[in-house]
Amino acid sequence: MIRAEAQAGRYTIAVCKGTAFLEETKALLRAWHPGESTSEFRDRVLREDLLGRMTAYRASDIVRRVFAWRLLRPDNRPAILLKRLLEQGQPGQLFSDLCLLYAARNDDLIRDAVSHLYWPALSEGRLSLSPAYVVEFLRQAEQDGRVPEPWSEQVKLKVARGVLKAMTNFGLLREVGRGKRELVHFHPTDRTIVYLAYDIHFTGSTDGGVVDHRDWALFGLRAADVTSALDRLSGEGWWLAQVAGSVVRVTWKYASMEEVVDALAR
Protein backbone atom coordinates (compact mmCIF):
# COMPACT_ATOMS: atom_id res chain seq x y z
CA MET A 1 0.00 0.00 0.00
CA ILE A 2 1.25 3.48 -0.86
CA ARG A 3 1.47 5.81 2.12
CA ALA A 4 1.33 9.43 1.05
CA GLU A 5 2.25 11.53 4.05
CA ALA A 6 0.90 15.07 4.14
CA GLN A 7 3.50 17.77 3.54
CA ALA A 8 3.42 21.55 3.76
CA GLY A 9 4.22 21.95 0.06
CA ARG A 10 1.93 21.70 -2.92
CA TYR A 11 2.52 19.69 -6.06
CA THR A 12 2.77 21.16 -9.55
CA ILE A 13 3.18 19.70 -13.02
CA ALA A 14 6.70 21.16 -13.30
CA VAL A 15 8.19 17.66 -13.66
CA CYS A 16 6.45 17.45 -17.04
CA LYS A 17 8.56 20.38 -18.24
CA GLY A 18 11.88 18.84 -17.31
CA THR A 19 13.16 15.70 -15.63
CA ALA A 20 16.80 15.43 -14.58
CA PHE A 21 18.40 16.96 -17.68
CA LEU A 22 21.86 16.18 -16.34
CA GLU A 23 23.77 16.75 -19.57
CA GLU A 24 21.87 19.93 -20.33
CA THR A 25 22.51 21.17 -16.79
CA LYS A 26 26.23 20.54 -17.21
CA ALA A 27 26.29 22.48 -20.48
CA LEU A 28 24.39 25.38 -18.94
CA LEU A 29 26.56 25.48 -15.82
CA ARG A 30 29.73 25.62 -17.90
CA ALA A 31 28.32 28.57 -19.87
CA TRP A 32 26.58 30.43 -17.04
CA HIS A 33 28.16 33.51 -15.47
CA PRO A 34 27.35 34.48 -11.84
CA GLY A 35 25.45 37.75 -11.85
CA GLU A 36 23.81 37.06 -15.21
CA SER A 37 20.05 37.37 -15.00
CA THR A 38 17.88 34.45 -16.06
CA SER A 39 16.50 36.37 -19.03
CA GLU A 40 19.98 37.46 -20.15
CA PHE A 41 21.25 33.91 -19.83
CA ARG A 42 18.25 32.49 -21.68
CA ASP A 43 18.80 34.93 -24.54
CA ARG A 44 22.48 34.00 -24.75
CA VAL A 45 21.68 30.27 -24.69
CA LEU A 46 19.33 30.79 -27.64
CA ARG A 47 21.66 33.15 -29.50
CA GLU A 48 24.72 30.90 -29.13
CA ASP A 49 22.74 27.65 -29.54
CA LEU A 50 24.30 26.30 -26.34
CA LEU A 51 21.88 23.37 -26.10
CA GLY A 52 22.35 22.18 -29.66
CA ARG A 53 19.53 21.03 -31.88
CA MET A 54 16.53 22.09 -29.86
CA THR A 55 13.59 24.41 -30.47
CA ALA A 56 13.83 27.88 -28.98
CA TYR A 57 10.75 27.16 -26.86
CA ARG A 58 12.24 23.97 -25.45
CA ALA A 59 15.64 25.53 -24.75
CA SER A 60 13.97 28.49 -23.03
CA ASP A 61 11.89 26.09 -20.92
CA ILE A 62 14.99 24.20 -19.77
CA VAL A 63 16.76 27.42 -18.77
CA ARG A 64 13.80 28.87 -16.89
CA ARG A 65 11.95 25.84 -15.54
CA VAL A 66 14.85 23.48 -14.85
CA PHE A 67 18.16 25.31 -14.52
CA ALA A 68 16.98 28.57 -12.93
CA TRP A 69 14.19 26.94 -10.89
CA ARG A 70 16.51 24.40 -9.30
CA LEU A 71 19.89 26.15 -9.11
CA LEU A 72 19.15 29.87 -8.84
CA ARG A 73 16.62 29.70 -5.99
CA PRO A 74 16.52 31.11 -3.38
CA ASP A 75 19.87 32.44 -4.66
CA ASN A 76 22.58 31.29 -7.05
CA ARG A 77 24.72 29.42 -4.51
CA PRO A 78 23.77 25.96 -5.86
CA ALA A 79 24.80 26.99 -9.38
CA ILE A 80 28.06 28.51 -8.15
CA LEU A 81 29.00 25.36 -6.23
CA LEU A 82 28.02 22.89 -8.96
CA LYS A 83 29.84 24.97 -11.56
CA ARG A 84 32.94 24.91 -9.35
CA LEU A 85 32.58 21.14 -8.99
CA LEU A 86 32.29 20.63 -12.74
CA GLU A 87 35.27 22.84 -13.49
CA GLN A 88 37.37 20.58 -11.27
CA GLY A 89 36.34 17.43 -13.08
CA GLN A 90 33.57 15.92 -10.94
CA PRO A 91 30.74 15.09 -13.38
CA GLY A 92 29.92 11.60 -12.03
CA GLN A 93 27.43 10.35 -9.44
CA LEU A 94 28.27 13.14 -7.01
CA PHE A 95 27.00 15.61 -9.59
CA SER A 96 23.79 13.68 -10.31
CA ASP A 97 23.16 13.18 -6.57
CA LEU A 98 23.43 16.92 -6.01
CA CYS A 99 21.14 17.64 -8.95
CA LEU A 100 18.58 15.37 -7.28
CA LEU A 101 19.07 17.26 -4.01
CA TYR A 102 18.49 20.68 -5.54
CA ALA A 103 15.60 19.47 -7.70
CA ALA A 104 13.87 18.06 -4.61
CA ARG A 105 14.45 21.22 -2.59
CA ASN A 106 12.51 23.17 -5.19
CA ASP A 107 9.87 20.61 -6.13
CA ASP A 108 7.82 18.95 -3.38
CA LEU A 109 6.52 16.32 -5.78
CA ILE A 110 10.03 15.07 -6.59
CA ARG A 111 10.95 15.13 -2.90
CA ASP A 112 7.90 13.18 -1.79
CA ALA A 113 7.96 10.74 -4.69
CA VAL A 114 11.54 9.76 -3.82
CA SER A 115 11.12 9.84 -0.02
CA HIS A 116 7.60 8.37 0.28
CA LEU A 117 7.24 6.30 -2.88
CA TYR A 118 10.61 5.04 -4.12
CA TRP A 119 12.28 4.15 -0.81
CA PRO A 120 9.22 2.44 0.75
CA ALA A 121 8.75 0.46 -2.48
CA LEU A 122 12.37 -0.65 -2.33
CA SER A 123 12.12 -1.67 1.32
CA GLU A 124 8.92 -3.61 0.61
CA GLY A 125 10.77 -5.65 -2.00
CA ARG A 126 8.99 -4.30 -5.07
CA LEU A 127 10.90 -4.94 -8.28
CA SER A 128 9.46 -2.22 -10.47
CA LEU A 129 7.36 0.93 -10.56
CA SER A 130 4.65 1.60 -13.12
CA PRO A 131 2.84 4.82 -14.03
CA ALA A 132 -0.31 3.39 -12.45
CA TYR A 133 1.49 3.04 -9.11
CA VAL A 134 2.49 6.70 -9.20
CA VAL A 135 -1.02 7.74 -10.29
CA GLU A 136 -2.39 6.12 -7.14
CA PHE A 137 0.15 8.12 -5.12
CA LEU A 138 -1.12 11.29 -6.83
CA ARG A 139 -4.76 10.39 -6.09
CA GLN A 140 -3.91 10.19 -2.40
CA ALA A 141 -2.07 13.51 -2.69
CA GLU A 142 -5.28 15.06 -4.05
CA GLN A 143 -7.20 13.75 -1.05
CA ASP A 144 -4.83 15.23 1.53
CA GLY A 145 -4.54 18.61 -0.21
CA ARG A 146 -1.08 18.45 -1.74
CA VAL A 147 -2.62 18.95 -5.18
CA PRO A 148 -4.44 22.32 -4.91
CA GLU A 149 -6.93 21.57 -7.71
CA PRO A 150 -7.77 18.03 -8.87
CA TRP A 151 -5.93 16.91 -11.98
CA SER A 152 -7.58 14.99 -14.78
CA GLU A 153 -6.60 11.35 -15.16
CA GLN A 154 -4.68 12.32 -18.30
CA VAL A 155 -2.66 14.93 -16.41
CA LYS A 156 -1.99 12.53 -13.53
CA LEU A 157 -0.69 9.95 -15.99
CA LYS A 158 1.55 12.53 -17.68
CA VAL A 159 2.92 13.68 -14.31
CA ALA A 160 3.45 10.06 -13.21
CA ARG A 161 5.51 9.37 -16.33
CA GLY A 162 7.54 12.51 -15.67
CA VAL A 163 8.22 11.39 -12.10
CA LEU A 164 9.40 7.96 -13.26
CA LYS A 165 11.59 9.46 -15.96
CA ALA A 166 13.17 11.83 -13.43
CA MET A 167 13.87 8.94 -11.04
CA THR A 168 15.45 7.01 -13.90
CA ASN A 169 17.65 9.92 -14.92
CA PHE A 170 18.80 10.38 -11.32
CA GLY A 171 19.79 6.71 -11.11
CA LEU A 172 17.00 5.38 -8.89
CA LEU A 173 15.28 3.32 -11.59
CA ARG A 174 16.28 1.43 -14.72
CA GLU A 175 14.08 1.31 -17.80
CA VAL A 176 13.46 -2.28 -18.86
CA GLY A 177 10.50 -1.91 -21.18
CA ARG A 178 7.80 0.44 -22.34
CA GLY A 179 6.20 1.91 -19.23
CA LYS A 180 8.12 -0.39 -16.88
CA ARG A 181 11.07 0.63 -14.75
CA GLU A 182 12.99 -1.57 -12.31
CA LEU A 183 14.07 -0.27 -8.93
CA VAL A 184 17.83 0.13 -8.53
CA HIS A 185 19.44 -0.45 -5.14
CA PHE A 186 20.67 3.10 -5.07
CA HIS A 187 23.28 4.42 -2.62
CA PRO A 188 24.61 7.98 -2.40
CA THR A 189 28.37 8.34 -2.72
CA ASP A 190 30.40 9.18 0.38
CA ARG A 191 31.20 12.49 -1.26
CA THR A 192 27.48 13.23 -1.51
CA ILE A 193 27.16 12.60 2.23
CA VAL A 194 30.12 14.90 2.93
CA TYR A 195 28.68 17.67 0.73
CA LEU A 196 25.20 17.44 2.23
CA ALA A 197 26.44 17.31 5.84
CA TYR A 198 28.48 20.47 5.34
CA ASP A 199 25.72 22.15 3.37
CA ILE A 200 23.24 21.61 6.20
CA HIS A 201 25.87 22.64 8.77
CA PHE A 202 26.51 25.95 6.99
CA THR A 203 22.80 26.82 7.12
CA GLY A 204 23.28 27.22 10.87
CA SER A 205 21.99 23.80 11.95
CA THR A 206 23.24 22.25 15.15
CA ASP A 207 25.06 18.94 14.89
CA GLY A 208 21.83 17.25 15.96
CA GLY A 209 19.99 19.25 13.30
CA VAL A 210 22.40 17.96 10.67
CA VAL A 211 21.64 14.37 11.69
CA ASP A 212 17.86 14.89 11.71
CA HIS A 213 17.56 16.97 8.53
CA ARG A 214 14.85 15.84 6.12
CA ASP A 215 17.15 15.94 3.07
CA TRP A 216 18.74 12.64 4.12
CA ALA A 217 15.47 10.86 3.34
CA LEU A 218 16.11 11.55 -0.35
CA PHE A 219 19.04 9.16 -0.12
CA GLY A 220 17.30 6.57 2.03
CA LEU A 221 19.20 7.53 5.17
CA ARG A 222 17.64 7.70 8.64
CA ALA A 223 19.14 9.48 11.63
CA ALA A 224 20.98 6.34 12.78
CA ASP A 225 22.43 5.89 9.28
CA VAL A 226 23.61 9.50 9.22
CA THR A 227 25.22 9.14 12.65
CA SER A 228 27.01 6.02 11.48
CA ALA A 229 28.20 7.77 8.30
CA LEU A 230 29.47 10.78 10.25
CA ASP A 231 31.41 8.46 12.51
CA ARG A 232 32.83 6.42 9.61
CA LEU A 233 33.81 9.42 7.50
CA SER A 234 35.44 11.04 10.50
CA GLY A 235 38.10 8.38 10.10
CA GLU A 236 38.75 9.65 6.57
CA GLY A 237 39.51 13.14 7.81
CA TRP A 238 36.40 15.03 6.68
CA TRP A 239 35.62 16.14 10.25
CA LEU A 240 36.05 14.93 13.82
CA ALA A 241 32.88 13.26 15.05
CA GLN A 242 32.27 12.12 18.62
CA VAL A 243 29.38 9.71 18.86
CA ALA A 244 27.79 8.59 22.12
CA GLY A 245 24.61 6.68 21.42
CA SER A 246 22.31 9.02 19.52
CA VAL A 247 24.30 12.12 20.52
CA VAL A 248 26.78 13.46 17.97
CA ARG A 249 29.31 16.25 18.32
CA VAL A 250 31.21 17.31 15.23
CA THR A 251 34.29 19.47 14.86
CA TRP A 252 34.06 20.65 11.28
CA LYS A 253 37.27 20.82 9.26
CA TYR A 254 36.31 23.22 6.48
CA ALA A 255 35.18 26.83 6.85
CA SER A 256 33.15 27.23 3.64
CA MET A 257 31.37 25.22 0.97
CA GLU A 258 33.98 26.38 -1.54
CA GLU A 259 36.65 24.66 0.57
CA VAL A 260 34.47 21.55 0.75
CA VAL A 261 33.99 21.45 -3.02
CA ASP A 262 37.72 21.87 -3.61
CA ALA A 263 38.44 19.01 -1.19
CA LEU A 264 35.84 16.78 -2.83
CA ALA A 265 37.36 17.43 -6.25
CA ARG A 266 40.85 16.33 -5.19
Buried (B, 14 or more C-beta within 10 A) or exposed (E): EBEBEEBEEEBBBBBBBBBBBBEBBBBBBEBBEEEBEBEEBBBBBBEEEBBEEBEEEEBBBBBBBBBBBBBBBEEBBBBBBBBBBBEEEBBEBBBBBBBBBBBBBBBBBBBBBBBBBBBEBBEEEEEBBEBEBBBBBBBBBBEEEBBEEEBEEEBBBBBBBBBBBBBBBBBBBEEEEEEBBBBBEBBBBBBBBBBBBBBBBBEEBEBBEBBBBEBBBBBBBEBEBBBEBBBBBBEEEBBEBEBEEEEBEBEBBBEEBEEBBBBBBE
